[in-house]
Amino acid sequence: MFRLVPTYRGRHISNFLPSLLARCTLFSAAENCLENTSDGYEVGHKAFDFNHLFRCCNKLHFAKRLHALVVVTGEAQSILISAKLVNIYAYLGDVSSSRRTFNQIPVKDVYTWNSMVSVYVRSGHFREAVDCFYQFFLTSGLRPDFYTFAPVLKACKNLIDGMRIHGLVLKLGFEWDVFVAASLVHMYTRFGIVGSARKLFDDMPVRDMGSWNAMISGYCQNGNALEALDVLNEMRLEGVMMDPVTIASVLPICAQLDDLLNGMLIHLYAIKGGLEFDLFVSNALINMYAKFGKLEHAYKVFDQMVVRDVVSWNSIIAAYELNDDPNRALGLFYNMQLIGTRPDYLTLVSLSSIVSQLSDCRSGKSVHGFVLRRGWILKDVISGNSVVDMYSKLGVMDSARAVFETLPVKDVVSWNTLTTGYAQNGLASEAIEAYGMMQECKEITPNQATWVSILPAYSSVGALQQGMRVHGQLIKNSLYLDIFVGTCLIDMYGKCGKLDDAMSLFFEVPKMTSVPWNAVISCHGIHGHAEKALELFKEMRAEGVKPDHITFVSLLSACSHSGLVEEGQWCFHVMREEYGIEPILKHYGCMVDLFGRAGHLEMAYNFIKNMPVKPDASVWGALLGACRIHGNIDMGAFASDRLFEVDSENVGYYVLLSNIYANSGKWEGVDKVRALARDRGLRKTPGWSSMEVNNKVDVFYTGNQSHPKCEEIYMELRNLTAKMKNLGYIPDYSFVLQDVEEDEKEHILMSHSERLAIAFGIINTPPKTPIRIFKNLRVCGDCHNATKFISRITEREIIVRDSNRFHHFKDGVCSCGDYW
């Protein structure tokens, strides 16, 4: 491609040389070096300063012209000049031209081979880099030098290649070279073989700054924070000063260990050493302060930076985004655009999260358009995953699925994002379906995040057997002891009614943080075991584990379900006074629910009036729910008015108010509320109950007539109703919210989804075995009473989980003590 026929030499030079020389004023005299001959031009090439030409070559077409000049002047025979051509093509992004140029070098030396290997590494062609190294070693007859090994070790994408090259290092006697040894340390830590890396490091006779940094960063990348600090202390004892790379590696450790003091001392060290304005150090400081929630410190570092790159902007935007200040984060993004800094994929990740936090669907579409215009979805899977995650958090799962389907490449993160989106939006069945599709992709290997996304979906629908199958897989790879996966398993067993199994797992997982404690406290709370939840909280405090705001939400909810008003007030006091945790709206909502359920409606209302923050829908909703339980129409109407001011789109609140009127026989009020909901385009969420039999989850809707075993189910219910009446059961028609005849009311009660599921369970499971039912709404009072009779008649334990809590029915008694 680049070899020119001699008879055309002059014409080619005359065409391209003026434009090439125009790029560099030093070459203005070069035109005078061309002398006209009978064949065209004879080039006095000794006058050309090729070093300067290479420095000025910043576009690909100029590089090709320079290449032609090198060829016609005969400089292509120079190995040094040819190697520079190999590098300049790579620098300008044309790796294929680099390789072609390399192939045309007749006699290659070690420097030339090293250049080609480095070109592949810098361009991200790691497999080609390793193959090129093997070609060099096996076919060239040359001996690699210590410059050869650093880039090729960086290119190793599997441990086998790395160990093979390590063997060559030993064979050639380069193991004591500080540069090569540091590269080996870095290679082993990349693959998590920290022990081998540490042995190499300890055996090094001399260590340079790169060696220390490789070992420290290797420990950091593998989560060995304490070991990294040990190496840092050893380094300082030997009198080696930290450089910017060391500081940038160590600062994340301080955040990981929750050690703000050490982080600030390192910041002080950077200031004393004049390193605080170094770009890498400043970016690391911003990230560290952000993880501690010290946004004023993070912004001060950012504001004092002399030079900012896209990483600096991404860091400060992410700092505010991760600390729940999306408006400030968005403002910084606009500032970034104003000064002309081009956003990258990581900017998009933060921007997607910002839009989600602001619940701004319109801006979400703008972000999606922004990504499409740049073609990022087709180029980088991270961009597509971010958009799927954004739509999921906005609750627009149709758009999330549509973007997911357009991704040209789907990695495990793509599948995890979709599964999590469905699960978090209450679409557990769709989440399970997505996980099933992922399993069909043999090239996708589930990871920790996969299990954390699918287990809550199994919890939601009560798919205990499928959850247990996942548990079996996790036992095989020992991931069940991971704190997050283990916590999800605890939650799954607890929410599927297997509280003993949840406790067994709790005793096995690490309990240094509040995460597993929160899960097991919450599980006991929804089962109505508030005393046990409080006991676990006291054990948690005794072991020195600091509770967080989620701990107290679980505790207050547990007290509410069991009517422990004084204990709930104690928890609220401890949260504020002992732990300095300021209540959020969830805590206030739990306190209103606590007072309201216990019948202290005035106390609940006064608590709302004295709140330092404006009540939201959860607070007024708790009061309205209490009014329904205790039949207080006036306060219920007042609470609903306030509720519709802050959330007029939640149909559940209209249903609550309608039920209050219906229970009091005020059908005019019922019609008025239903008309209001209908005018606003709202529809009541249909009640459903599910049951898992033989690894299959059957779902029953109220009044369901389409199930294959419909006739058997209704026949079983009629038989059960007759037996219940013989034992004293009297249907409570106040739970029929339609103004119809009594015989129709009885049929409506018998057709409630939980009764259909219970009858199905009786038909399809062995006698006297437990039945587990999961319901999306609160169980009605008549069904609660009927289930007590059914448990007595069938001699079964019937476990029902409704939207609030568990009910364990056995021998005609419910574990809730009729308080729910």
N, C-alpha and C positions, 0 to 999 in steps of 0.2 A: 504493500500500500504506500510505503514511504520511500521506496527506491525509485530514483528518477533516471531516465535515459539521458546519457551525456549530451546528445545533440539538442535536447530541449532545455539544458541547464540554464542558459542565459535567459530564455524567455520566462521561465518559472521565477527566477530570481527577480527579474525586472517587474513582474506582476505583484509579487508579495512583499518585496523588500521595503518599498516606500511606506506601506501601512505599518509594517513591523517597526521600522525605524522611527516612525512618528510617535510610537509609544515611549520612546526614550531619547531625550535630547542629546545624551552623550554619543549617540550613534549618528549624529548629523554628519560627522566626518566619514562615516563608513561608506557612504555613496561614492566618495572620491576614491575609494579603494577598488572600485570595479572598473576594470579596463576592458574596452571593447576589443574583441578579437574576431577572427574569421568565423569561429564557431559560436559566437554570442558574447558572453562575458567570462573573463577569468577572474576569479575572486581572490583578492589578497586577504585570505581569511585570518592571517595572523593579527590583523588590526582589530578583529572583533573581540569585544569583552563579553564572552559568553556568560560569565558569572553574573554580570549586571543584567544581561538579557533575561536570564532565568528569574532574577529577582523581580523584573518588571512584568513578567508573563502572568497575567491574572485572568485570562479567558481561554477557553478551550481552543478556539480557532487560531488564536495567536500561538498557542503551544504547538499546534500542528504545523504552522508556518515556521516556527523556530526549529521544529524537528526536521523539516525539509532543508532548512539552512545548514543544520548540523550535517545532514547527509551529503549535500553537494559540496560542502567545504572539507569533507573527509574526516570531520571530527567524530563521526559515528564509531570510528575505530577506538576512540578513547573510552575506556571502561568507566572512568569518572563521569564524563559527559553523558554517556548512555544511562548510567545509574540515575543521574539527575533528571533525564527525560522520564524514566520509570516513575520517579517520585513526583514530578510536576503533573503528569497525567493523573496520578492518584489524588493529588491535592485538589485537582479540578474535577474530580468525580468520575473520571473515565478509566476504570480499572481494566477493562478489556484492552484498551490501547496500551496501558502499562505492561500488560502481559505480552502483547505482541511485540512491543519494543524490547522487552526482556528476552524473548525468544530469538530476536534477530542479533543479539550480541554474540559474536562468534566464540569468544573465549571469556568465560565468566570467572570472576574471582569470588572470594568469600563475601566481600563487601556487596557485590551485586546480588548474590543470593539473599543476604540479610535484608537488602533493600526490598526485594520482591516479597519476602515473608512479611516484613513490616507494613508494606502497602496493603496486603490482604487483611492484616489485623486492624489497621487504622480504618479500613473501609467496612469492617464488620463481616468479612468473608472468612470466618474462622476455620471452616472445614478445608477451604482451599489453602489457607496458611499452613495448616498441619500437613496437608498433602505435598505442598511445595517444599516443606522442610524435609520430609522423607525422601523426596526426589533428589534434593540437594545432598543428603547424607549417603544415599544408596548409589547414585549414578555419577556424581561430579568428580569423585576421587579427591575432593578437598576435605579439609578438617574444619568443622565448625569452630568458631571462637566464642568467647564469653558474651559477645553482643548478639549471637544467634538465639540464645535460649530464652531471654526475657520476653520477646514478642510471641514466640511459639508457645511458651508455657501459658501466656495470657490467652492464647487462642484455643487451648484445650477445652472442649465442651464435655468431655467425659473423663472419668478418673483413670481409665485404662491407658488412654493416650498420655496423660500426665505422668503416670508411673513408668511408662515405657521410655519417655524422654528423660525422666529422672535416672533411669538405668544407664542411658547414654551419657548423661552428665557424670555419673560415677565412673563409667568406663573410660571417658576422656580426661578425667582428673580435674573437672571444673567445680567439684563440690565445695571447695574452700574459697572459691571466688565470691566475694561479698555480694556482687550484683546478681549472680546466678542463684546463690542460696536464698536471697531475699525473694526472688521470683518463685522459687520452689515453695517457700513459706506461704506466699500469697496464693499459689495454685492449690495447695492442700487445704487452706482455710476456706477457699471458695467451695470446695466439695465437702466441707464439714469435718474433715479429718484433722481436727485441731491437735490431737496428740502427736501425729507425725510432724506437723508444722512446728510444734513446740520443741520436739527433739532436734530438728534441723537448726532451729534458732539457738538452742542451748549449746549445740556443738560448733557453732560458728566461732572461729578464733578471733575474728574482728567483726564488729557490727557498725554499719554506717546508719545515718538517719533513716534511710529507706527500710532497713531491716527492722528497726524498732517500730516504725510506722506500720509495716506489713503485719507484725505480730499483734500490735494493739488493735488495728482495724479488723484483723482476722477474728480476734476474740469478740469484738463488738458485733460483727456480722453474724456470729453464731450464738449471740445471746449470752455470752460469758462475760458479763459486765465486771464482776469482781476480779476475775483473772486479768482482764484488760487493765484495771487499776493497779494490780500487782506489778504488771510489766511496766506501767508508767512510773511507779515508785522506784522500781529497779533501775530504770533509765535515768531518773533524776539523781539517784544515789551514785551512779557512775559519772555524774557531771555532764550528761548530755542534755542540752537545752531543747525545749519543745519548739517545733517550727509550726507554720500554719496548718500543715497536714495533720500533725499530732493533735493540735487543738481542735480542729474540725472533726477528728475521729473520737476524741474523748468527751466532747460536750454532749453528744447524744446519750452517753453512758450515764451522765449525771441525771438526765431526765428519766432514764430507765430505772435508776435506783431511787428516784424521788429525792435527790440530794441537791437542793438548790444552793446550799452554802458552798459546796465544792465547785459548782458551776460558776458562781460569782467570783470565787477565788481564781479560777482559770481565766475569767474575764479580766480580773485585775492583773494577772500575769501578762495577758496579751497587751494591756494598756502600758504596763511598765516596759515591755519588750518592743513597743512600737508596732505591734501586729494588729491592733484593733481595727485598722482601716483596710487590712487585707481582705479581699473580696470573699475568699472561702471562709475566713474566720468570722466575718460579719454575718454571712448567711447562716453559719452554724449557730451563732449567738441568737439570731432572730428565732430560729427553730427551737432552740432550747428554752428561751423565755416564753415562747408561745405554749410549749407543752406544760409549763408551770402556771399558765394563765396570767403571766406578768406582761400584759399587752403594752403597758406604758414603757417598760424597759425595751421590749422588742421594737416598738416604734422609734424610740430614741436612738437605738443602734442603726436602724434603717435610715432615719433622718440625717445622721451624721456621716453616712457613707459617701465617700468621694466619687466612687464609681459603682454603678448598679447594673447588674445584668438581669436577664429574664428570671434567673433563679432567685435573685433578691426580691423581685416583685412577687413571684409565686409564693415565696416564703412569708412575706408580710400579709398577702391576701389570705393565704391558708391560715395564718395565725388568727385573724379575726373571724374567719369562717368556722374554724374548729372551736372557737370560744364563743360561739352563738351571738356574733355581732355581724349578721349578713349585710346590713346596710352600709357599715363602714367598709367591709370587704368589697362591696360593689363599687363604692366611691373610689377606692384604691385602684380597682380594675379600670375605671374610667380615666383616672390619672395616668395609668400605665399606657393607655391608648393615646392620650393627649401628647405625651412626650415621644411617641413613635416607637416604643418597645413592642416588638411583635410577640403576641401570646403563643405558647406552645401547647402540647398535649396536657401537661400538668396544670397549666392555667385553666384549661377546659374542665379538668376534674374539679377544681375549686369552684369554678363558675357554675357548674351543674349543681353542686351542693348548695351554693348560695341561693340559686333560684328555687331549689326545693325547700329550703328553710323559709323563704319568703312566700311560699305557696303561690308563686306567680306563674300561672300556666302560659300567659302570653309571652313573658320573657323566656320561658322554657322553649317555646316554638322559635323564638329569635336565636337562642343558643343552637338549636338544632339546625336552623338555616345557616348560621355562621359556620358550623362544622361541614355541612354539605357543600357550601361554596368553595371551601378549601380542599374538598375531597379527602378529608381526614378519615372518615369512616372506612373508605376503601384502602387507605394507606396504613392505618394503625388501629389495632384492635382495642387499645386503651380508650381511644376516642369514642368508638361505638359503645363500649361498656359503660362509659360515663353518661352517655345520652340515655341508654336503657335504665341506668340507675336513677337518673334525674326524673324521667317519666314515672318510674316506679314510686319514688318518694312523693311525687305530685299526685299519686293515685290514679294516673291515666294508664292503666295496664294495657289497653288496646294499642296505644301508641308505643309503649315499651316493647310489646310483642312484635309490632310491625318493624321497629328498628332492629330488634334482635334477628328477625328473619332475613334482613338485608345484609347482615354482617358477612363478608366474604370468608372470614376465618373466625371460628368460634372456639375460644379457649375455655379452660375450666372456670375462669372468672366470669365469662359471659353467661355460662349456665348457672353459676352460683347467683349472679345478679338477678337473673330472671326468676329463679326459684325463690329467692329471698323476697323479691318484689311481690310475687303472688302471696306468699305466706304473710307478709306484713300488711297486706291489704285485705286480709280475711278470706283469700281465695285458696284455701288449703288444698282442695281437690286439684286445682290447676297447678299448684306447686308440686304436688305428688306426680301429676302427669308429666310436668317438665323434667323432674328428676328421672322418671322412667325413660324419657326420650334421651336424656344424657347418658344413661346406662347403656343404651344401644350404640353409642359412639365409642367404639373400642379404643380409639386413640386418646380419649379423655380419661384421666385418672382422678378420681375424687380426692379432695384434700380436706383439711380441717374446716375450711369455710363451707364446704359442701354439706358436711354433717351438721354444722351449726345452722344451716339454712333449712334443711329438710326435717330435722327432728321436731322443731316447733310446729311444722305442718302436720306431722303425725299426731302431736299432742292435741292440736286443734280439733281433729276429727275423731280422736280416740283410737287411732289405728295402732293398738298396742302390739299386735303380732308383727306388723311391719317394722315398728320401732325396735322390737326385740331382735329382729333379723339384722338391722343396722348395728345394734349393740354387739352382736356376734362378730360382725366384720371388724368392728373397732377393737374387740378383744384380740383378734389375730394380729393386728398391727400396733397394739399397745397404745392406740390413740385415746382410748376411753379414760386414761388418767390425765390427759390434757385438761387444764382447768376449765376451758370454755366448752369443749366437747363433753367433758364430764358433767358440767353444770346443765347442759342441754339434756343429757340423759336423765339427770335427777328430775328436771322439770317435766320431761316426757313421762317418766314413771309416776310422778306425783299427780300429773293431770290426767293420767289414764287410770287412776284409782289404785295404783300399786305403791302405796306409801311406804310399806316395809322395804320394798326393793329400792325405792328412792333413798331411804336412810342408809341402806347397805352401801350404795354407791357413794353417798356423802362421806362415809367413814374412810373410803379409799382415796378420794381425790385430794390434792393439796388444798389446804384451807388457810393460806396466809393472807388472802384478800377477802373482801366482802362478797364476791360474786357467788361462790357456792352457798355461803350462809344465807344470802338473800333468796336463793332458789328454794332451799329447804324450809325456810321460815314461811315463804309464800305458799308452798305446798301444804303445810300444816294449817295455814290460815284458811285456804279454800276448802279444806276438809272439816273445818269447824273446830280444830284443835288449837284454840288460841292460847290455852295454858302452856301447851308444849312449845308453841312458837315463842312465847315469852321466856320460857326456860332456855331455849336455844339462843335467844338474844343475850341472856345473862352469861351463857357459856362463851359466846362470841366475845363479849367484853372481857371475860376472865382470861381468854387467850391472847388479849392484846390486839385483836383485829378491829380496826376502826370502821364503824358503820357509815354508810353514805345515805343519801336522800331516798334511794330505792329501799334500803333496809326499813326505814320508818314508814314508807308507803305500805309495805307488806305487813308490818306490825299493826299499824292503825286499821288496815283492812281486816286483819285477823280479829282484832278486838271488836270491830263493828259487826262482823258475822256472828260473834258469840255473845254480844251484848255486854262486854266488859268496859263499861263507860269510864270508871275510875282508872283502870289500867291504861286505857287509851289516852286519857289526859296526862298520865304519868309519862308515857312514851313521847307525847308532844312536848312536854316540859324538858325531858332529858335531851331531846333533839336540839332544842334551842339553847338551853342553858349549859349543858355539859359538852356538847360537840360543836356548838356555834353554827349549826346548819339552819339557815333561814328557810322557813317553810315556803314551798311553791304551791301553785294552785291545786296540785294533786293531794298535798297534805291537808289543805283546807277542805277540799271535797270529802276526804275520808273522815274528817272530824264532824262535818255536817251530817254525813251518813251515819256516823257513830251515835250522835245525839238523836237524829231523826228516827232511826230504826228502834231505838229504846223508848220512843214515844215522847221525848223531850223536844217537841217541835218549837216551842218558844225559845228554848235554849239554843237550838240550832239556828233560828232566825236571828237572834241577838249576836250569835257568833259571826254570822255573815255580815251584820251591820258594823261590827268592830274590826273587820278584816282590813289590813293596811293596803291591800291591793284590790283592784276591781274584780268582783266575782265573775267567773266564766261559766260556760254551759255545764261543766261538770259539777260545780258548786250548786247552782240552781236546780240542776237535774237530780242531785242527791236529795234536796229538800222536797222536790215534787214527788220523788219515789217514796219518801217517808209519808207524805200526805196521802198517797194511794194506799199504803199499808194501813194507816190509821184513820182513813176516811175523812180527812179534813178538807172539805171542798173549798172553803174560803181561802185558806192559805195556799191550797193547791192552785187555785185560779191566779192568785197573786204571784206565786212562783213561776207559773207558766208564762205570765205576761213578761216578767223579767227575762225568762229563758228565751222567748221568741225574739226579744230585742238583740240578744247576743248570738243566737243560732236558730234561725228560722227554717233551716233546711233539713234538720234531723227529724225524721218521721217518728222516731221512737218517743219523743217528748209529746207529740200529739196523741199517740196511742195511750201514754200514761194518763194524760188529762181526760181523755175519752173514757178510760177505764174507771177513773174516779167518779165521773158522772153516771156511768152505767151501773156501778156498784150501789149507787144511791137511788137508782131508778129514774134519774133525770135524763130522759131520752132526748129532750129538746137540746140539752147541753151536748149530748153525744153527737147529734146530727150537726150542730153548729161547728164543733171541733173537726168532725170528719169533712164537712164542706170546706172549711178553711184549709185543711191539708190538701184536699182535692184541687182547690183553686190554685194552690202553689205547685201543683204537679207532683205531689209526693204520694208514694204508695207504701203501704205497710209492708215491712219485711216479713215474708212468709215464715211461719214457724216450722222447723224441721228437727228431727231427731235421727241419730245414726247409731248403728250397731255393727261391730266387726264379727263375722262368722267365717271360719275357714279362709282367713287371709283376704276376705272381701268385705268391703264396707257397704252396707245397705243404708240408704237414706230414705226416710219417710216424712212426707209433708202432711200437715193437718188435713184430714178429709181425703187422704190418698186412696184412689181406687184403681191405680194402674199397676200395682205390684203383682208379679206373677202368682204370689200366694195370698192375694187379697181376700179371697173367700174363706180360706182357712184362718186368716188373721181375725176377720170379723166374727167368725163362728166362735173362735177361742175367746174373744172379748165378751160376746154375749153370755157364754158359759161362766166366765169369771164374774161378770156383773151380777148374775143370778146368785152365785155363791157368796159374793160380797154382801148383797142385800140380806141374805140369811144370817150373816154375822153382824148386821146392824148398820151397814153402809147406807147413807142417804145422800143422793147427789146434791151438790151445792150449785144451784142454778145462777147464783150471783156471778159466777165466772163465765157465764154465757153472755157475751156482749152484743147479742142481737135480741130484738123484741119479737120473739116467736113463741109458738106453743110449747108446753112442757115436754111432750114426747119428742119434739124436734130438738129441744135443748139437751135431753138425755143423749140423743144420737150424736149431737155436736161434741159433747163432753167425751163420749166414747171414741170419737174420731180424732182426738188430739194426738199429735205426732208421737209423744212419749209412750202413750198406751199402745199405739200400733207397733212401735219398736219392741216394747216389752212382750207383747203377744207373739211377735215374730221370734224373739229370743226363746220363749217357752217352747215353741214348736220345733225349733232347729238346734237346740242344745240339750245335752243329757239332763235328766231330772236332778234337781237339788244342786245344780252347779250355778255359780254366780252369773248374773247378767249385768253387762255394763252398757249404759245408754248415755249418749252425749247429745245435748240439746242446745240450740243456738240462742234461745230466749229463756226467760225466767220460768220455772215450772209453775203451773197454776195451782191454786190451793186445793181444788177438787182432785186433780191428778195426784197431788202429794198425798192426800188422804187415801185415794184409791190404791196407790202403790203400797202403802202400809198394809192394806188388806191383802193385796196380791202376794206380798212377801210371806205373809202368814199362811195363806192358802197353799201356795206352791212349795213352801219350806225352802225358799231360796233367799240368798242375799242379792238384792237389786241395788246396783250402784248407779246413780243418776248424777251427771254433771251438767248443771244448767249454766247460764251466762254469768252467774255470780259465784257459785260454790258447788261442793259435792254434797249429795244426800246418800247416806248408806242406810238402806231399808233392810231390816232383819227382824223376823218374829213379830211383825206388826208395829215396829217402832223405828223412827228415823233418827239418825245421829244428830240432826240439827235441833232436836227437841222442839220442833215446830217454831223455831225462831230463825227466819231467813229473809 
